[in-house]
Amino acid sequence: MTTRQLTEQIKKKQSFLCIGLDVDLNKIPKHLLTEEDPIFAFNKAIIDATHHLCVAYKPNTAFYEAHGLKGWKALEKTMMYLNVKHPEIFTIADAKRGDIGNTSAMYAKAFFEDLSFDSVTVAPYMGKDSVEPFLAFDNKHTIVLALTSNKGAFDFQTKTVEGKELYKQVLEISKSWKNARNLMYVVGATKAEYLTEIRDIVPDAFLLVPGVGAQGGSLKAVCKYGMTKDIGLLINSSRGIIYASNTMNFAEKAAEKAAELQSEMASLLP
Amino acid sequence: MTTRQLTEQIKKKQSFLCIGLDVDLNKIPKHLLTEEDPIFAFNKAIIDATHHLCVAYKPNTAFYEAHGLKGWKALEKTMMYLNVKHPEIFTIADAKRGDIGNTSAMYAKAFFEDLSFDSVTVAPYMGKDSVEPFLAFDNKHTIVLALTSNKGAFDFQTKTVEGKELYKQVLEISKSWKNARNLMYVVGATKAEYLTEIRDIVPDAFLLVPGVGAQGGSLKAVCKYGMTKDIGLLINSSRGIIYASNTMNFAEKAAEKAAELQSEMASLLP
């Protein structure tokens, strides 16, 4: 999917919501545990109930890997379902990968080709040659961790490196990488006030913003400081939506939560 | 496995060699491709031929994920084989993971419990709360990327942060994390001259050292600047050993290459 198509979807649906599919068997409704594939059954119900309210889904790979073969199979089935039933949806593998060149190329193949994700999150610590193999794929997007929403973000990301915070160096330096047009960035909503300066460095790039809701960030502030003429924002919510209820009507309750966010987003769109 | 047991194995085998199981179907001998599980068949042959010459194996998870379900199954089988046949071997999941707390906990479970690895590599960019969930496991080891062996290491890792290079900040700050005794670090052999200063910060920690051989680092220099009284080094070689030959006797040729390194290591041990 191109960023232009993504922007079109956002305008059409009046939503820039991304729903995080972080499926934890301890948190999903008990009645699903007797299904052959409880993780997929949960995802399918959530997707069926919410796909018209969001433009993206983001499975975090950790939650699937934690179940070994079964988890990997559930991820494959979820992606197959999304690609066949909802090709208009932007998909994000929240994998936070990053390795030396030939190894990053293997990860890129796994997520972009085998699983057909539109995008994947990557960690910048190993630098240019760990990220460029991902950038080589046309119409696929590489979402670099810049400023994350956790407390540990202050351990290194906000430290000053040659006169500028590390996360700003990441933004700045990554712009010179080959096929940098395929870059997006993770910027936590808990730090919305940082967005003005971030937009000075990457005025047009799409930002994937976690931390609205559960982690306390404000949607309004993120839009005020981060929105571009092509919107340029994907706001992620995971637990706040998918675990809104763990009763029989969990999907309906998830849709209610998603609709609340979508409606707030519609009011913030130009 | 405890670090004490690891040191005992090193002294017993006169080797601190780690063999990287980065299995690429384009590089393994053609005759294995007709096997039911070519990746496992390759790993088994390499392990059978080299286990007495090394103390550790390090599958890089990218090479398994690139094959989806089949790859994951091959990784499970490889770990099962190692744990049953060679419990004295130290196993490293070269996964370079790192995510917010509850997600890192899922990864830790996947690698330490489900796959029974002794250790896993993690990226430090997201800070303390992304690494501590791994450190919470007793007798399991968390190997933090400090200074990697690729060119991109100079993009951020060697930049000066508050008067000290970023990788030194990572070493220094990580020492204050909970259960820091379970930390090890990745330090590339291509930068052996950095080891003196690294040992000033982490005098006792085990270092996993890639980049000897293929990437041009010198074993002698690494030992000179990095060895501790408990050895404290694991030297990784992947391609140089496992792809020494792609003929019928590939395992024998791999053992010859491993034996060369082991013999050089024996001469460098106290």
Chai-1 contact restraints between the chains, C-beta under 6 A:
chainA,res_idxA,chainB,res_idxB,connection_type,confidence,min_distance_angstrom,max_distance_angstrom,comment,restraint_id
A,N60,B,T103,contact,1.0,0.0,6.0,A-B,restraint_1
A,A62,B,D99,contact,1.0,0.0,6.0,A-B,restraint_2
A,A62,B,T103,contact,1.0,0.0,6.0,A-B,restraint_3
A,A62,B,M106,contact,1.0,0.0,6.0,A-B,restraint_4
A,A62,B,Y107,contact,1.0,0.0,6.0,A-B,restraint_5
A,F63,B,M106,contact,1.0,0.0,6.0,A-B,restraint_6
A,E65,B,A110,contact,1.0,0.0,6.0,A-B,restraint_7
A,A66,B,M106,contact,1.0,0.0,6.0,A-B,restraint_8
A,A66,B,K109,contact,1.0,0.0,6.0,A-B,restraint_9
A,A66,B,A110,contact,1.0,0.0,6.0,A-B,restraint_10
A,G68,B,D114,contact,1.0,0.0,6.0,A-B,restraint_11
A,L69,B,W72,contact,1.0,0.0,6.0,A-B,restraint_12
A,L69,B,K73,contact,1.0,0.0,6.0,A-B,restraint_13
A,W72,B,L69,contact,1.0,0.0,6.0,A-B,restraint_14
A,W72,B,W72,contact,1.0,0.0,6.0,A-B,restraint_15
A,K73,B,L69,contact,1.0,0.0,6.0,A-B,restraint_16
A,K96,B,D99,contact,1.0,0.0,6.0,A-B,restraint_17
A,D99,B,A62,contact,1.0,0.0,6.0,A-B,restraint_18
A,D99,B,K96,contact,1.0,0.0,6.0,A-B,restraint_19
A,I100,B,N150,contact,1.0,0.0,6.0,A-B,restraint_20
A,T103,B,N60,contact,1.0,0.0,6.0,A-B,restraint_21
A,T103,B,A62,contact,1.0,0.0,6.0,A-B,restraint_22
A,M106,B,A62,contact,1.0,0.0,6.0,A-B,restraint_23
A,M106,B,F63,contact,1.0,0.0,6.0,A-B,restraint_24
A,M106,B,A66,contact,1.0,0.0,6.0,A-B,restraint_25
A,Y107,B,A62,contact,1.0,0.0,6.0,A-B,restraint_26
A,K109,B,A66,contact,1.0,0.0,6.0,A-B,restraint_27
A,A110,B,E65,contact,1.0,0.0,6.0,A-B,restraint_28
A,A110,B,A66,contact,1.0,0.0,6.0,A-B,restraint_29
A,D114,B,G68,contact,1.0,0.0,6.0,A-B,restraint_30
A,A123,B,A123,contact,1.0,0.0,6.0,A-B,restraint_31
A,A123,B,Y125,contact,1.0,0.0,6.0,A-B,restraint_32
A,Y125,B,A123,contact,1.0,0.0,6.0,A-B,restraint_33
A,Y125,B,Y125,contact,1.0,0.0,6.0,A-B,restraint_34
A,Y125,B,L145,contact,1.0,0.0,6.0,A-B,restraint_35
A,M126,B,T148,contact,1.0,0.0,6.0,A-B,restraint_36
A,M126,B,G152,contact,1.0,0.0,6.0,A-B,restraint_37
A,G127,B,G152,contact,1.0,0.0,6.0,A-B,restraint_38
A,G127,B,D155,contact,1.0,0.0,6.0,A-B,restraint_39
A,G127,B,F156,contact,1.0,0.0,6.0,A-B,restraint_40
A,K128,B,G152,contact,1.0,0.0,6.0,A-B,restraint_41
A,K128,B,D155,contact,1.0,0.0,6.0,A-B,restraint_42
A,D129,B,N150,contact,1.0,0.0,6.0,A-B,restraint_43
A,D129,B,K151,contact,1.0,0.0,6.0,A-B,restraint_44
A,D129,B,G152,contact,1.0,0.0,6.0,A-B,restraint_45
A,S130,B,G152,contact,1.0,0.0,6.0,A-B,restraint_46
A,L145,B,Y125,contact,1.0,0.0,6.0,A-B,restraint_47
A,T148,B,M126,contact,1.0,0.0,6.0,A-B,restraint_48
A,N150,B,I100,contact,1.0,0.0,6.0,A-B,restraint_49
A,N150,B,D129,contact,1.0,0.0,6.0,A-B,restraint_50
A,K151,B,D129,contact,1.0,0.0,6.0,A-B,restraint_51
A,G152,B,M126,contact,1.0,0.0,6.0,A-B,restraint_52
A,G152,B,G127,contact,1.0,0.0,6.0,A-B,restraint_53
A,G152,B,K128,contact,1.0,0.0,6.0,A-B,restraint_54
A,G152,B,D129,contact,1.0,0.0,6.0,A-B,restraint_55
A,G152,B,S130,contact,1.0,0.0,6.0,A-B,restraint_56
A,D155,B,G127,contact,1.0,0.0,6.0,A-B,restraint_57
A,D155,B,K128,contact,1.0,0.0,6.0,A-B,restraint_58
A,D155,B,I173,contact,1.0,0.0,6.0,A-B,restraint_59
A,F156,B,G127,contact,1.0,0.0,6.0,A-B,restraint_60
A,K159,B,V161,contact,1.0,0.0,6.0,A-B,restraint_61
A,V161,B,K159,contact,1.0,0.0,6.0,A-B,restraint_62
A,V161,B,V161,contact,1.0,0.0,6.0,A-B,restraint_63
A,I173,B,D155,contact,1.0,0.0,6.0,A-B,restraint_64
